[in-house]
Amino acid sequence: MIALLSVWWRAFSIVSMTSLNVTQVTGHHYVSAFFTGSLLSFIWWANTRTAAHSDLAGAQVMYTLGAGCGTVFGMYLGSLVA
């Protein structure tokens, strides 16, 4: 179960940071766009080594759900700082 939660968290973190970064870029918030873009790239670098290589049953579903939750969370965070 912890391994599946780890898959969910990886998707959640990268997609929420992507959504937040997009809100910063579209709002022309240069400094926060720089930081969110940098953090996004840091998360992406770590994520590429593990997410696509999981053999866990249900990992694809957990990654999908994490990405969906991350999208909404990132949009929410973006609305708070925009």
Residue pairs with C-beta under 8 A, 6 or more apart in sequence:
3 54
3 56
3 59
4 56
4 58
4 59
4 62
5 62
7 51
7 54
7 56
7 59
7 62
7 63
7 66
8 62
8 63
8 65
8 66
8 69
9 66
10 43
10 46
10 47
10 50
10 51
10 63
10 66
11 51
11 62
11 63
11 64
11 65
11 66
11 67
11 70
12 66
12 67
12 69
12 70
12 73
13 43
13 47
13 70
14 40
14 43
14 44
14 47
14 67
14 70
15 66
15 67
15 68
15 70
15 71
15 74
16 69
16 70
16 71
16 73
16 74
16 77
17 36
17 39
17 40
17 43
17 70
17 74
18 40
18 70
18 74
19 70
19 71
19 73
19 74
19 75
19 77
19 78
20 36
20 74
20 77
20 78
20 81
21 33
21 36
21 37
21 40
22 74
22 78
23 74
23 75
23 77
23 78
23 79
23 81
23 82
24 32
24 33
24 36
24 78
24 81
25 33
25 37
27 82
29 81
29 82
32 81
51 63
54 63
